[in-house]
Amino acid sequence: VSRAVYGFRLVTAREPAVEELDTLLSAVEKSRRHFADHPQEAEAVAGRPDAELAAWTMFSNGLLNLDEALTKE
């Protein structure tokens, strides 16, 4: 939980709402299960067949793609 909150704060400069945090943590768990069943995909994402690392890599990618994280000129 603290890892997700910290990442969210770094990207958005605010605390996540409870609903946002629940959604993000659910997505991490879903990714973790997926990558545990598909180690080749985990390796493609994380550089090694590590489901945990791949799940958090996807989490980070998702945060950086939030509208709040995009810098517009």
Secondary structure, 3 states (H helix, E strand, C coil): CHHHHHHHHHHHCCCCCHHHHHHHHHHHHHHHHHHHHCHHHHHHHHCCCCHHHHHHHHHHHHHHCCHHHCCCC
